[in-house]
Amino acid sequence: MKRITIVAATAAATAATLGVVLSLTPVAPSRVAATPVPLRLAADGSNGVVTYDSEGVTVAPPITTPSVPAPAAATAQSVMDSFRSQQVPAAVVGNQMENGTHTVSQAQVTETMPTSPEVVAGVAYAAWVVTYTGLPAVSYAPAPPPSGLSCTFVGVMNRATGDWTEFFSSCS
C-alpha cells in the first residue's frame, strides 16, 4: 500500500473554522475510482496534518526554507497556471478548473510510495498542494460511476523543481 502524507495549510484552514484539524485517509488502494472509496475521517490534533494512506502521501504545514523556488513554483498563481496546463487535472477536474472549490497551499509532503523519480520515499520536501473538493466521480470504464459520489482531487508540485510529483483522486 502506498502512503503519502500531506501536512498543509489547506486542511488547517478548514479545520480552524471547525476548531480541529482533520485527517482524511482513503482506505482503498485505487488512484481514481469508479467504485466508492470510503474515506476515514479523523481529528488529528492541532498539527495540521492530512494523510492519504492509500496513496502513501502525508501533507503537513510548510517549513521555512531559505531556498529559492523554481519559477513555476514561485507563487500560488504560477502553480495554478502550471496546474491548468497539465493533462491529468484537465481530464479529472474538467470544466470546474476555474470555479470549482479548491485551495492552493504550501506544504511539507512526505511520500512512502513515490511515483516521481525526484522524490525519495520517506523524505519530506517543500511543495505546493492543489486540492479540489466536491468533484463528481469520473469513470474510465464503459459503465458510469456510482451515483452520489463526491471526490477530492490532489496535485502536488515540488517547490524546488516546479515539477508535478503526484496527482490522485479519492471519492466517497
C-alpha positions in Angstrom: 0.0 0.0 0.0 1.3 3.4 -0.9 1.4 6.0 1.9 1.6 9.7 1.2 1.3 12.2 4.0 0.3 15.8 3.3 0.7 18.4 6.0 -0.9 21.5 4.7 -2.5 24.8 5.5 -5.3 23.6 3.3 -6.6 21.2 5.9 -5.7 23.7 8.6 -7.8 26.5 7.2 -10.9 24.3 7.0 -10.3 22.7 10.4 -9.6 26.1 12.0 -13.1 27.0 11.2 -14.3 23.9 12.9 -11.7 24.2 15.8 -10.0 20.9 14.8 -7.5 19.6 12.2 -8.8 16.7 10.1 -7.1 13.7 8.7 -8.6 12.1 5.6 -7.5 8.6 4.9 -8.7 6.7 1.8 -9.0 3.0 2.7 -8.9 1.6 -0.8 -5.7 1.5 -3.0 -7.3 3.0 -6.1 -6.0 6.3 -7.6 -9.1 7.2 -9.5 -12.0 5.0 -8.5 -15.1 4.1 -10.5 -16.5 2.5 -7.3 -16.9 4.1 -3.9 -13.7 4.6 -2.0 -14.6 5.4 1.6 -12.6 8.0 3.5 -11.8 7.6 7.1 -12.3 11.0 8.7 -10.4 11.6 12.0 -9.4 14.6 14.1 -5.6 14.9 14.0 -5.0 17.2 17.0 -3.8 20.7 16.1 -0.8 19.9 13.9 -2.4 20.4 10.5 -1.5 17.0 9.0 -3.6 15.3 6.4 -2.8 11.7 5.4 -3.9 9.8 2.3 -2.9 6.3 3.3 -3.9 4.6 0.1 -1.7 7.0 -1.8 1.2 7.0 0.7 1.1 10.8 1.0 1.2 12.9 4.1 0.7 16.7 3.9 1.9 18.9 6.8 2.3 22.6 7.4 5.2 24.1 5.5 8.6 24.5 7.0 10.6 27.7 6.4 13.3 27.1 3.8 16.0 29.6 2.6 15.9 28.0 -0.9 14.6 29.9 -3.9 11.6 28.1 -5.5 11.6 27.1 -9.2 9.9 29.8 -11.4 6.8 27.5 -11.8 6.6 27.3 -8.0 7.2 30.9 -7.2 3.6 31.9 -6.4 0.2 30.3 -6.0 -0.7 31.9 -9.4 2.3 30.4 -11.2 1.4 27.0 -9.6 -2.2 27.3 -10.8 -1.0 28.3 -14.3 1.1 25.2 -14.4 -1.7 23.0 -13.0 -4.2 24.2 -15.6 -1.8 23.1 -18.4 -1.4 19.5 -17.1 -3.4 16.7 -18.9 -4.4 14.8 -15.8 -6.0 17.7 -13.9 -7.7 18.9 -17.1 -9.2 15.4 -17.6 -10.4 14.9 -14.0 -11.3 18.5 -12.9 -12.5 19.5 -16.3 -14.8 22.5 -16.5 -14.6 23.0 -12.7 -11.0 24.1 -13.0 -11.8 27.8 -12.7 -14.9 27.8 -10.5 -14.7 24.6 -8.5 -14.0 24.7 -4.8 -10.2 24.5 -4.4 -7.2 25.5 -2.4 -3.6 26.2 -3.3 -1.2 26.0 -0.3 2.4 25.4 0.5 3.1 22.3 2.5 5.7 19.8 3.5 5.0 16.5 1.8 6.3 13.0 2.6 5.6 10.1 0.2 6.2 6.4 1.1 5.4 5.2 -2.4 6.6 8.0 -4.7 5.8 7.8 -8.4 8.2 10.6 -9.4 12.0 9.8 -9.6 12.8 13.1 -7.9 11.0 12.0 -4.7 12.8 9.9 -2.1 10.5 7.6 -0.1 10.1 8.8 3.5 12.0 12.1 2.9 9.9 15.3 3.3 10.1 18.0 0.7 8.7 21.5 0.3 5.7 21.5 -2.0 2.6 23.3 -3.3 -0.6 21.3 -2.9 -3.6 22.0 -5.1 -6.8 20.4 -3.7 -10.2 20.4 -5.4 -13.2 19.1 -3.4 -16.8 18.2 -4.2 -16.0 16.9 -7.7 -18.2 14.4 -9.5 -16.7 10.9 -9.9 -15.1 10.1 -13.3 -15.4 6.7 -14.8 -12.9 5.3 -17.2 -15.0 2.1 -17.6 -17.9 1.6 -20.0 -20.3 2.0 -17.1 -21.0 5.3 -15.4 -19.6 5.8 -11.9 -21.9 5.0 -8.9 -24.2 7.9 -8.2 -23.8 10.1 -5.1 -20.0 10.1 -5.0 -18.1 13.2 -4.1 -14.4 13.3 -5.0 -11.3 15.2 -3.9 -8.5 15.7 -6.5 -5.0 16.5 -5.2 -1.9 17.7 -7.2 1.5 18.0 -5.6 4.3 20.2 -7.0 7.9 20.1 -5.8 8.7 23.6 -4.8 12.4 23.3 -5.6 11.9 22.0 -9.2 8.4 23.1 -10.2 7.7 19.6 -11.3 4.4 17.8 -10.5 5.2 14.8 -8.4 1.8 13.4 -7.6 -1.9 13.5 -8.8 -4.6 11.5 -7.2 -8.3 11.4 -6.5 -10.3 10.0 -3.7 -14.1 9.5 -3.7 -16.7 8.7 -1.1 
